[in-house]
């Protein structure tokens, strides 16, 4: 032990700073192929969260494709996605500042705006219709009454630019996809009160000679069946992912909408459609299908024989996979693992020649510091079970006293229809390298475990997730892995609501941090955006009294521990008044409360300086509340009723 310093858990000196974590927070998304290059979007915290379209050849260097001053980010549904498309006409993208669509081609010295300025409209899921010299896109029109109104539109590439409605009348549209011959279009729709993971409908129509859709007809889906990722094979056959079997599985649709499963497997080949532009399926030019799927929360990639149903799994060093795109015998995708942050990769369709092009974290992490998660299944209420990833504390330079046990940080993912990632997350390593254990909970209602598990939160949000967090802690206590007196909990958005519910109706935590979380369900119902405006009806249920019964604000007298609130001033998903009213109620009761608002941030912090300050504030908060002996950041944190 001569080479180890001795320090209590939670007070270990760590080489991973909050600024390191912020710098490692590049967001990678929406991969595509064009002209022998891989194209993608990366969100850069060091540029105030600006999203840049980047391209790279296997044997070249990355190249920024957007000029300074442009930011490729859609605001449709607030979460965006599908903000660019690239092809023979050039690069088309949605610019964040004005939500207009721009085209950058070899003939243009600068991006050329294609959609009207100041039109109060946003666009997403861009697709080139090369034959007709236009773009097909989803439009969200905020000028509509009562609005916002959704539609599929065409956007002319050539002057005079014009936007024409192709079809409307549904609450939501997504995934417009052209057939290989350009003669047909398919797309997804859904209606309130469904979310896209509840029930969607797949439509198809042919074009007339004027480029209008002729007699759109529904092919598949409806209430109770979630469809995802429709796509055409090169031979014109249509495929889609459906959860009719209880799992998001792949099937083929005939002209009458008959669904033939390609294979049946207790695995999810789909994801919750929070954003546009997701891709778990992709055909190569030769008609070979490649797919990503999740089993028990761990992702794999496979080659699939669409006629014989055979599935050949690639041997890859990744447990997190997304954004699969095949082209010309090569595959592009984003992969990550417990020891590797999400990384844009390419490899041959045979599985050979894996090459890493761009990592979400270019920081070189000391591998001896990395805590590897242990997949944990534990009993919970209702004779059920829940899932989590447990990260033990790890810092090879420090030795804790043998009689001590580490503090625990419970992490609650957002959504709540979502899941935690198995990829390396520097935010988790920030804590484990300081001597914290981390329990990243996939409570009932999470994705990746089939439809039945996904729907277990319906009518029970604020109950089942709280039970699962508490059950996870009890499980770790039984295993003698944590200090029960030093448990803290943190979550963002829907995860922030779970944090506040745990603090309200459970006594397992000594403190909590709510990142833009929900305290008042009725206030959220009245003020949130269209996409999630009926989500609460499924999560809470039809009984109006349950909204007050499960709102932490209405039961703030039950909270007896310190709480930190971190909030974006321009958040339209969870408006700032949620944090303001909750913090005020706890201050009035004399509880220790800290509140930090970042005026320019929206839902999910993007700027490196703000990401740094948020994490430093959380560390300072726990250190002071738990009495941890750690060096505190220079930026002070005011804790009301404690200072």
C-alpha positions in Angstrom: 0.0 0.0 0.0 3.1 2.3 0.0 2.1 3.7 -3.4 -1.4 4.7 -2.3 -2.6 7.8 -0.5 -5.3 7.1 2.1 -8.5 9.2 1.9 -12.1 8.6 2.7 -14.5 7.9 -0.1 -16.0 11.0 -1.6 -12.9 13.0 -0.8 -10.4 11.6 -3.3 -8.3 14.0 -5.3 -9.1 13.4 -9.0 -7.3 14.5 -12.2 -10.7 14.8 -13.9 -12.0 18.4 -13.6 -15.4 19.7 -14.4 -13.8 21.7 -17.3 -12.4 18.4 -18.6 -15.8 16.9 -18.6 -17.3 19.9 -20.4 -14.6 19.8 -23.0 -15.3 16.1 -23.5 -19.0 16.7 -24.1 -19.0 17.0 -27.9 -22.4 15.6 -29.2 -22.2 13.4 -32.3 -25.3 12.7 -34.4 -26.9 12.1 -37.8 -24.4 10.3 -39.9 -24.6 10.2 -43.7 -22.6 9.2 -46.8 -21.9 11.3 -49.8 -19.1 11.5 -52.4 -17.0 8.9 -50.6 -17.1 10.9 -47.4 -18.9 10.4 -44.0 -20.9 13.4 -42.9 -22.2 14.1 -39.4 -23.3 16.8 -37.0 -21.2 17.6 -33.9 -22.3 19.9 -31.2 -19.4 21.8 -29.7 -19.6 23.1 -26.1 -16.5 25.2 -26.7 -18.4 27.1 -29.4 -21.4 27.8 -27.1 -23.0 24.5 -28.2 -22.9 25.3 -32.0 -23.8 22.3 -34.2 -21.5 22.0 -37.2 -21.8 19.7 -40.2 -18.5 17.9 -40.6 -17.3 15.5 -43.3 -14.3 13.2 -43.6 -12.9 10.6 -46.0 -11.2 7.5 -44.5 -7.8 8.7 -45.6 -8.3 12.4 -44.9 -8.9 14.9 -42.2 -12.2 16.2 -40.9 -13.5 19.3 -42.6 -16.1 21.7 -41.3 -18.8 22.2 -44.0 -20.6 25.1 -42.4 -19.2 28.6 -42.6 -18.8 30.6 -39.3 -22.0 32.0 -38.1 -24.2 29.1 -39.1 -25.5 26.4 -36.7 -27.2 23.3 -38.0 -30.0 22.6 -35.4 -33.7 22.1 -35.8 -36.2 23.2 -33.1 -39.1 21.0 -34.3 -40.6 19.3 -31.2 -37.9 21.3 -29.3 -35.6 18.3 -29.5 -34.9 18.6 -33.3 -32.8 16.2 -35.3 -32.6 15.5 -39.0 -31.2 19.0 -39.5 -29.3 18.3 -42.7 -29.2 16.3 -45.8 -26.4 16.0 -48.3 -26.4 14.9 -52.0 -25.9 15.9 -55.6 -27.6 19.3 -55.0 -25.3 20.1 -52.2 -25.7 20.5 -48.4 -29.1 21.6 -47.1 -29.4 22.4 -43.4 -31.7 24.1 -40.8 -30.0 27.1 -39.3 -30.6 27.4 -35.5 -31.0 31.1 -35.3 -33.9 31.6 -37.7 -35.0 28.0 -38.3 -34.8 28.5 -42.0 -33.5 25.9 -44.5 -30.4 26.9 -46.4 -28.6 25.3 -49.3 -24.8 25.3 -49.8 -23.6 24.0 -53.1 -20.6 24.4 -55.3 -22.3 27.3 -57.1 -22.9 29.2 -53.9 -20.3 31.4 -52.3 -22.4 31.3 -49.1 -25.4 29.4 -47.9 -28.5 30.4 -49.7 -31.8 30.7 -47.8 -34.6 28.6 -49.3 -37.5 29.2 -46.8 -39.1 32.5 -45.9 -37.6 34.5 -43.1 -39.6 35.4 -40.1 -42.2 32.8 -41.0 -42.4 31.3 -37.4 -41.8 27.9 -38.9 -39.2 25.2 -38.1 -38.1 22.3 -40.3 -36.7 18.8 -39.7 -36.0 15.4 -41.3 -34.7 16.9 -44.6 -34.6 14.6 -47.6 -33.6 15.5 -51.2 -36.0 14.8 -54.0 -33.4 15.1 -56.7 -35.7 14.3 -59.6 -37.9 17.3 -58.8 -35.1 19.6 -57.5 -36.5 20.0 -54.1 -36.3 19.0 -50.4 -39.0 17.0 -48.6 -39.2 18.0 -44.9 -41.4 18.1 -41.8 -42.6 21.6 -41.0 -43.8 22.9 -37.6 -45.7 26.1 -38.1 -45.9 28.2 -35.0 -48.0 30.9 -36.7 -51.0 28.5 -37.1 -54.0 28.8 -34.8 -54.3 27.2 -32.3 -50.9 25.8 -33.5 -48.3 24.8 -33.9 -49.4 22.8 -36.9 -47.4 20.0 -38.5 -47.2 19.1 -42.1 -45.0 17.5 -44.8 -43.8 20.1 -47.3 -41.6 20.5 -50.4 -39.0 23.2 -50.5 -37.8 24.3 -54.0 -34.0 24.3 -54.6 -34.1 26.9 -57.4 -35.3 30.5 -57.4 -37.9 31.6 -56.8 -37.8 29.4 -53.7 -41.2 28.2 -52.6 -42.6 26.0 -49.8 -45.6 23.9 -50.7 -47.7 21.7 -48.4 -47.8 18.1 -49.4 -50.0 16.7 -46.7 -51.3 17.9 -43.3 -54.1 17.1 -40.9 -52.2 14.9 -38.5 -50.8 16.1 -35.2 -47.3 14.9 -36.0 -45.3 13.8 -39.0 -41.9 12.1 -39.2 -39.6 10.0 -41.4 -40.5 11.0 -45.0 -38.7 8.5 -47.3 -38.6 8.3 -51.1 -38.7 5.0 -53.0 -35.6 4.1 -55.0 -37.4 5.1 -58.3 -38.6 8.4 -56.8 -42.2 7.6 -57.6 -43.5 7.0 -54.1 -43.2 8.6 -50.6 -43.8 7.0 -47.2 -44.0 8.7 -43.9 -45.1 8.3 -40.3 -47.8 10.1 -38.4 -49.3 10.0 -34.9 -52.1 11.8 -33.1 -52.7 12.9 -29.5 -52.7 11.4 -27.0 -50.1 9.0 -28.4 -46.3 9.5 -28.3 -44.5 7.9 -31.2 -43.5 5.0 -29.0 -47.2 4.4 -28.3 -48.9 4.3 -31.7 -47.9 5.5 -35.2 -49.3 5.1 -38.6 -47.3 4.5 -41.8 -48.6 6.2 -45.0 -47.8 5.8 -48.7 -48.6 7.8 -51.8 -47.4 8.2 -55.4 -46.5 11.5 -57.0 -48.6 13.0 -59.8 -46.9 14.8 -62.7 -47.1 18.1 -60.8 -45.2 16.6 -57.9 -48.2 16.4 -55.6 -49.1 13.3 -53.5 -52.0 11.3 -54.9 -54.5 9.8 -52.5 -52.3 9.1 -49.5 -53.4 5.9 -47.8 -52.4 4.3 -44.4 -50.5 1.1 -44.8 -49.8 -0.1 -41.3 -49.8 0.8 -37.6 -52.3 2.8 -35.6 -53.1 3.2 -31.9 -51.3 0.6 -29.9 -48.6 -0.2 -32.4 -45.3 1.8 -32.6 -43.6 1.9 -36.0 -40.0 3.2 -36.5 -37.4 3.7 -39.2 -39.4 3.0 -42.4 -37.0 2.4 -45.4 -37.0 1.0 -48.9 -34.6 -1.7 -50.0 -32.9 -1.1 -53.4 -35.4 -3.4 -55.0 -38.3 -1.2 -53.9 -39.6 -3.5 -51.1 -40.7 -1.6 -48.0 -39.5 -2.4 -44.5 -40.3 -1.0 -41.1 -39.7 -1.7 -37.4 -42.9 -2.6 -35.4 -43.5 -3.4 -31.8 -46.7 -5.5 -32.5 -44.8 -8.6 -31.2 -44.0 -6.8 -27.9 -40.6 -5.9 -29.1 -39.4 -3.5 -31.8 -38.8 -6.1 -34.6 -38.2 -5.7 -38.3 -40.8 -6.6 -40.9 -41.6 -6.2 -44.6 -44.8 -4.6 -45.9 -46.6 -5.6 -49.0 -48.7 -3.2 -51.2 -51.8 -3.9 -49.1 -50.0 -3.3 -45.8 -49.5 -6.9 -44.9 -46.7 -7.3 -42.4 -44.2 -10.2 -42.7 -41.7 -10.4 -39.9 -38.1 -10.7 -41.1 -37.2 -12.3 -37.8 -38.7 -12.6 -34.3 -36.4 -11.8 -31.4 -36.8 -10.6 -27.9 -34.7 -7.5 -28.7 -35.5 -3.9 -29.6 -34.4 -2.8 -33.1 -36.0 0.6 -32.5 -35.6 3.6 -30.2 -38.0 6.1 -28.8 -38.4 8.9 -31.4 -37.5 11.9 -29.3 -35.5 13.2 -32.2 -35.7 13.1 -36.0 -33.0 11.4 -38.1 -32.5 8.3 -36.0 -31.4 5.1 -37.9 -31.1 1.6 -36.6 -31.6 0.0 -40.1 -29.7 0.6 -43.3 -29.6 -1.2 -46.7 -26.4 -1.2 -48.7 -26.5 -0.7 -52.4 -26.4 -4.5 -53.0 -29.6 -5.0 -51.0 -27.9 -6.3 -47.8 -29.6 -5.1 -44.6 -27.7 -4.1 -41.5 -29.3 -3.4 -38.2 -28.7 -2.3 -34.6 -30.6 -3.9 -31.7 -30.7 -3.7 -28.0 -30.9 -6.7 -25.6 -31.1 -6.0 -21.9 -29.9 -2.5 -22.5 -26.7 -3.5 -24.5 -26.6 -2.7 -28.2 -25.2 -5.0 -31.0 -24.9 -4.8 -34.8 -25.9 -7.5 -37.2 -26.1 -8.4 -40.9 -29.6 -9.7 -41.7 -30.9 -12.0 -44.4 -34.3 -10.4 -45.1 -35.6 -13.5 -46.9 -34.2 -16.2 -44.7 -34.4 -14.4 -41.4 -30.7 -15.2 -40.5 -29.0 -12.8 -38.2 -25.2 -12.6 -38.1 -23.8 -10.5 -35.2 -20.6 -8.5 -35.7 -18.0 -8.9 -33.1 -17.5 -5.3 -32.1 -15.9 -3.6 -29.0 -19.1 -1.5 -28.4 -22.1 -1.8 -26.2 -23.8 1.4 -27.3 -24.6 1.9 -31.0 -26.6 4.4 -33.1 -26.8 6.2 -36.4 -26.1 3.2 -38.7 -25.6 4.1 -42.4 -24.5 1.7 -45.2 -23.1 2.8 -48.6 -20.8 1.1 -51.1 -19.7 -1.8 -49.0 -19.0 0.4 -46.0 -20.8 1.1 -42.7 -20.8 4.3 -40.7 -22.1 4.4 -37.2 -21.6 5.8 -33.7 -20.3 3.3 -31.2 -19.3 3.5 -27.5 -18.5 1.2 -24.6 -17.8 1.5 -20.9 -14.2 2.4 -21.7 -14.9 4.5 -24.9 -17.0 7.6 -25.4 -19.4 7.7 -28.3 -17.2 7.6 -31.4 -18.0 8.0 -35.1 -16.7 4.9 -36.9 -16.5 3.3 -40.3 -15.7 -0.3 -41.3 -16.2 -2.5 -44.3 -19.5 -4.4 -44.6 -17.6 -7.6 -43.8 -16.7 -6.2 -40.4 -13.0 -5.6 -41.2 -11.1 -2.4 -41.1 -12.7 -0.7 -38.2 -11.6 3.0 -38.2 -12.4 5.6 -35.6 -13.0 9.0 -37.2 -14.2 11.3 -34.3 -14.8 10.8 -30.6 -17.2 12.7 -28.5 -14.3 13.0 -26.1 -10.9 13.7 -27.6 -9.4 13.8 -24.0 -7.0 11.0 -23.3 -8.4 9.3 -20.2 -6.2 7.3 -17.9 -7.7 3.8 -18.3 -6.7 2.9 -14.8 -9.2 5.6 -13.6 -12.2 4.3 -15.5 -14.9 2.6 -13.5 -16.6 -0.2 -15.5 -20.3 -0.6 -14.9 -21.9 -3.8 -13.6 -25.3 -4.6 -15.1 -27.6 -5.1 -12.1 -31.0 -6.5 -11.9 -32.8 -6.2 -8.5 -36.2 -6.9 -7.0 -38.6 -4.0 -6.7 -42.2 -3.4 -5.7 -45.1 -5.4 -7.1 -43.0 -8.6 -7.2 -41.2 -7.1 -10.2 -37.6 -6.3 -11.1 -35.7 -3.3 -12.3 -32.4 -2.7 -14.1 -29.4 -0.4 -13.4 -25.7 0.0 -14.1 -23.6 0.1 -11.0 -20.3 2.0 -11.1 -18.0 1.3 -8.1 -15.6 4.1 -7.1 -12.2 3.8 -8.8 -8.9 5.7 -8.4 -5.9 3.5 -8.3 -3.8 6.2 -6.5 -6.1 6.3 -3.5 -7.0 3.8 -0.8 -10.0 4.3 1.4 -10.1 3.1 5.0 -11.2 -0.5 5.0 -14.1 0.1 7.4 -15.6 2.9 5.3 -18.1 2.6 2.4 -18.6 5.0 -0.4 -21.3 7.6 -0.8 -23.7 6.8 -3.6 -24.9 9.1 -6.4 -28.2 7.8 -8.0 -28.6 9.0 -11.6 -32.1 9.2 -13.1 -32.2 9.4 -16.9 -34.6 11.7 -18.7 -37.6 11.0 -20.9 -38.9 9.2 -18.9 -39.3 6.9 -21.9 -35.6 6.5 -22.6 -32.6 4.6 -21.2 -29.2 5.2 -19.8 -26.2 4.7 -22.1 -23.5 2.1 -21.6 -20.9 4.3 -23.3 -18.2 6.0 -21.3 -19.6 9.1 -19.7 -17.0 11.5 -18.3 -19.7 12.9 -16.0 -19.9 9.5 -14.2 -16.1 9.1 -14.1 -15.9 12.6 -12.5 -17.7 11.1 -9.5 -16.3 7.6 -9.3 -12.7 9.0 -9.5 -13.5 11.0 -6.4 -14.7 8.0 -4.5 -18.4 8.0 -5.2 -20.3 4.9 -6.3 -22.9 5.6 -9.0 -26.2 3.8 -9.7 -27.5 4.7 -13.1 -31.1 3.4 -13.0 -33.1 2.0 -15.9 -36.4 2.1 -13.9 -39.5 0.5 -15.1 -40.6 2.5 -18.1 -37.1 2.5 -19.7 -36.5 1.3 -23.2 -34.4 -1.6 -24.5 -36.3 -4.2 -22.5 -39.4 -4.6 -24.7 -42.8 -2.9 -24.8 -44.2 -4.4 -21.6 -41.3 -3.0 -19.5 -41.5 0.3 -21.4 -45.2 0.7 -20.5 -44.9 -0.1 -16.8 -44.5 3.5 -16.0 -47.9 4.5 -17.5 -50.2 5.7 -14.8 -47.4 5.2 -12.3 -44.9 8.0 -13.0 -43.7 9.4 -9.7 -44.4 6.0 -8.1 -42.8 3.1 -10.0 -39.6 5.1 -10.7 -39.3 6.2 -7.1 -39.8 2.6 -6.0 -37.1 1.4 -8.3 -34.6 4.0 -7.2 -35.3 3.1 -3.6 -35.1 -0.6 -4.3 -31.8 -0.2 -6.1 -30.3 1.6 -3.0 -31.7 -1.1 -0.7 -30.1 -3.7 -2.9 -26.7 -2.0 -2.7 -27.0 -1.7 1.1 -27.7 -5.4 1.4 -24.6 -6.1 -0.6 -22.6 -3.8 1.7 -21.4 -1.7 -1.3 -22.4 1.9 -0.1 -22.8 4.1 2.9 -26.6 4.4 3.5 -26.1 7.8 5.3 -24.4 9.4 2.3 -26.8 8.8 -0.7 -27.5 11.7 -3.1 -29.6 11.7 -6.2 -29.4 13.6 -9.5 -31.4 13.8 -12.7 -32.3 16.0 -15.6 -35.7 16.9 -17.1 -38.0 13.9 -16.4 -35.1 12.6 -14.3 -35.2 15.8 -12.3 -38.9 15.1 -11.6 -37.9 11.6 -10.3 -35.3 13.3 -8.1 -37.9 15.6 -6.5 -40.4 12.7 -6.1 -37.7 10.5 -4.4 -36.9 13.4 -2.0 -40.7 13.9 -1.4 -41.8 10.3 -0.8 -38.7 8.5 0.2 -36.0 8.9 2.9 -33.2 7.2 1.0 -31.3 10.4 0.0 -29.5 13.0 2.0 -29.6 15.6 -0.8 -30.6 15.9 -4.4 -29.9 17.9 -7.6 -32.6 18.7 -10.1 -31.4 19.7 -13.6 -34.4 21.5 -15.2 -36.8 19.1 -13.4 -40.5 19.3 -12.9 -42.1 20.2 -9.5 -45.7 21.1 -10.6 -47.4 18.8 -13.0 -50.4 21.0 -13.6 -48.2 24.0 -14.4 -46.2 21.8 -16.8 -49.4 20.6 -18.4 -50.5 24.2 -19.0 -47.2 25.5 -20.3 -45.2 22.8 -22.1 -44.8 22.4 -25.8 -47.1 20.5 -28.2 -45.0 17.4 -28.6 -45.3 16.4 -24.9 -48.5 18.2 -24.1 -50.5 15.0 -23.8 -47.6 12.8 -22.5 -48.6 13.4 -18.9 -52.0 11.8 -19.6 -50.3 8.5 -20.1 -47.8 8.9 -17.4 -50.1 10.1 -14.7 -53.5 8.8 -15.8 -56.9 10.2 -16.4 -57.7 11.2 -12.8 -57.1 15.0 -12.6 -56.6 14.8 -8.8 -53.4 12.7 -9.4 -51.6 15.7 -10.9 -51.6 17.4 -7.5 -51.2 14.1 -5.7 -47.9 13.5 -7.5 -46.6 17.0 -7.8 -43.6 17.6 -5.4 -44.6 21.3 -5.1 -47.9 20.4 -3.5 -46.1 18.2 -0.9 -43.0 20.3 -0.4 -43.5 20.0 3.4 -42.5 16.3 3.1 -39.0 17.2 1.8 -36.5 17.4 4.6 -33.1 17.5 2.9 -31.1 20.1 0.8 -31.8 20.5 -2.9 -29.9 22.1 -5.7 -31.7 23.5 -8.8 -29.9 24.0 -12.1 -32.0 25.6 -14.9 -31.9 27.1 -18.3 -33.5 30.5 -18.6 -34.8 29.9 -22.2 -36.1 26.3 -21.5 -39.5 25.8 -23.3 -39.8 22.1 -22.4 -39.6 22.6 -18.6 -39.9 26.4 -18.2 -37.9 28.2 -15.5 -40.9 28.8 -13.2 -40.8 25.1 -12.3 -37.4 25.6 -10.6 -38.4 29.0 -9.3 -41.5 27.9 -7.5 -40.0 24.7 -6.1 -36.9 26.5 -4.8 -39.1 29.2 -3.2 -41.3 26.7 -1.4 -38.3 24.9 0.1 -36.6 28.2 1.1 -39.7 29.3 2.9 -39.6 26.1 5.0 -36.0 26.8 6.0 -34.4 24.0 4.0 -30.9 24.4 2.5 -31.5 25.4 -1.2 -29.1 26.4 -4.0 -30.3 27.7 -7.3 -28.3 28.5 -10.4 -30.0 29.7 -13.6 -28.1 30.0 -16.9 -30.0 32.8 -18.8 -29.1 31.7 -22.3 -29.5 27.9 -22.0 -32.5 25.9 -23.2 -33.4 22.3 -22.4 -30.1 20.6 -22.0 -27.0 22.7 -21.4 -24.7 23.2 -24.4 -22.1 25.9 -23.5 -18.8 24.6 -22.0 -18.6 27.3 -19.4 -22.1 26.5 -18.2 -21.5 22.8 -18.2 -18.4 23.4 -16.1 -20.2 25.6 -13.6 -23.1 23.2 -13.3 -20.9 20.2 -12.4 -18.8 22.3 -10.1 -21.9 23.5 -8.3 -23.1 20.0 -7.8 -19.7 18.9 -6.3 -19.7 22.0 -4.0 -23.2 21.3 -2.9 -22.6 17.6 -2.0 -19.3 18.5 -0.3 -20.9 21.0 1.9 -24.0 19.0 2.7 -22.2 15.7 3.3 -19.1 17.3 4.9 -16.7 16.0 2.3 -13.1 17.0 2.6 -12.5 18.0 -1.1 -11.0 21.1 -2.7 -13.9 23.4 -3.7 -14.1 25.2 -7.1 -13.3 28.9 -7.1 -16.8 29.9 -8.2 -18.9 30.2 -5.0 -22.2 28.5 -4.6 -24.7 30.3 -2.4 -26.8 27.8 -0.4 -29.7 29.6 1.2 -30.5 28.7 4.8 -27.0 27.1 5.1 -24.6 30.1 4.5 
